[in-house]
């Protein structure tokens, strides 16, 4: 993640302090902002630490890209299985998310063998 430490006006859009600009600003711009101390890298929150507010974990990870980033830090099969069950329980499960979750689950299980 690339979290802003200061407000940024880029491409006609105002980004606030605390916004994740990864995927919204070119990588070379993010690297430049890191050198200037405007951006910091922060680890994605673990499943148990996701903010509450009625939304489920999968709903809080709105895009498949956000889900992919989140899965990089999940190392336990139970959390991944929980996310997979939640995604499959939706009225319209996202095929990309299901495929990603199944692949990560298999990865974790293969590591244990």
C-alpha positions as CSV (number, residue, x, y, z in Angstrom):
1,X,0.0,0.0,0.0
2,X,1.1,3.6,-0.6
3,X,-0.4,5.7,2.1
4,X,-0.3,9.5,1.9
5,X,1.2,11.5,4.8
6,X,0.2,14.8,3.2
7,X,-2.7,15.8,0.8
8,X,-2.0,15.4,-2.9
9,X,-3.6,17.0,-5.9
10,X,-2.8,14.8,-8.9
11,X,-4.6,14.6,-12.2
12,X,-7.4,16.9,-11.1
13,X,-8.2,14.7,-8.1
14,X,-7.5,15.6,-4.5
15,X,-6.2,12.8,-2.3
16,X,-6.5,13.1,1.4
17,X,-4.0,12.2,4.2
18,X,-4.3,8.4,4.8
19,X,-5.5,7.6,1.3
20,X,-4.0,4.6,-0.5
21,X,-2.9,5.9,-3.9
22,X,-1.4,2.6,-5.2
23,X,-3.2,1.8,-8.5
24,X,-4.4,5.4,-8.9
25,X,-1.1,7.2,-9.4
26,X,1.8,5.9,-11.6
27,X,4.4,3.8,-9.8
28,X,7.2,6.3,-10.7
29,X,5.2,9.1,-9.1
30,X,4.7,6.9,-5.9
31,X,8.5,6.3,-5.8
32,X,9.2,10.0,-6.1
33,X,6.7,10.8,-3.3
34,X,8.3,8.1,-1.1
35,X,11.7,9.8,-1.5
36,X,10.1,13.1,-0.5
37,X,8.4,11.5,2.5
38,X,4.9,12.2,1.2
39,X,4.0,8.5,1.0
40,X,4.7,5.6,3.4
41,X,4.3,1.9,2.9
42,X,1.9,0.3,5.4
43,X,1.0,-3.4,5.7
44,X,-2.5,-4.4,4.8
45,X,-4.6,-5.1,7.8
46,X,-5.1,-8.8,8.7
47,X,-8.5,-10.3,8.5
48,X,-9.2,-10.0,12.2
49,X,-8.2,-6.3,12.2
50,X,-10.4,-5.1,9.3
51,X,-12.5,-2.2,10.4
52,X,-16.1,-3.1,11.4
53,X,-19.2,-1.2,10.6
54,X,-21.5,-3.9,9.4
55,X,-19.6,-4.7,6.3
56,X,-18.1,-8.2,5.9
57,X,-14.4,-8.7,5.2
58,X,-15.0,-9.4,1.5
59,X,-17.2,-6.4,1.1
60,X,-14.5,-4.2,2.6
61,X,-12.0,-5.5,0.0
62,X,-14.0,-4.0,-2.9
63,X,-11.8,-5.0,-5.8
64,X,-10.1,-8.2,-6.7
65,X,-6.8,-6.3,-6.6
66,X,-7.4,-5.2,-3.0
67,X,-8.2,-8.8,-2.2
68,X,-5.0,-10.0,-3.9
69,X,-3.0,-7.6,-1.8
70,X,-4.7,-8.7,1.4
71,X,-4.1,-12.4,0.6
72,X,-0.3,-11.8,0.5
73,X,-0.2,-11.5,4.3
74,X,-2.7,-14.2,5.1
75,X,-0.9,-17.4,5.9
76,X,-3.6,-19.4,7.6
77,X,-6.0,-21.6,5.7
78,X,-8.9,-20.9,8.0
79,X,-8.9,-17.1,7.2
80,X,-8.7,-17.8,3.5
81,X,-11.4,-20.4,3.7
82,X,-13.6,-18.0,5.6
83,X,-13.2,-15.3,2.8
84,X,-13.9,-18.0,0.2
85,X,-17.0,-19.1,1.9
86,X,-18.2,-15.5,2.2
87,X,-17.5,-14.8,-1.4
88,X,-19.3,-17.9,-2.6
89,X,-22.2,-17.1,-0.3
90,X,-22.9,-13.9,-2.2
91,X,-25.8,-13.6,-4.7
92,X,-23.3,-12.9,-7.4
93,X,-19.8,-14.2,-6.4
94,X,-16.9,-12.7,-8.4
95,X,-15.3,-15.4,-10.4
96,X,-11.9,-13.7,-10.2
97,X,-12.1,-13.5,-6.4
98,X,-13.1,-17.1,-6.1
99,X,-10.3,-18.2,-8.3
100,X,-7.8,-16.1,-6.4
101,X,-9.0,-17.4,-3.0
102,X,-8.9,-21.0,-4.1
103,X,-5.4,-20.6,-5.5
104,X,-4.2,-19.0,-2.2
105,X,-5.8,-21.7,-0.2
106,X,-4.1,-24.4,-2.2
107,X,-0.8,-22.6,-1.9
108,X,-1.1,-22.5,1.9
109,X,-2.1,-26.2,2.0
110,X,0.8,-27.2,-0.2
111,X,3.2,-25.3,2.1
112,X,2.1,-27.4,5.0
113,X,2.9,-30.6,3.2
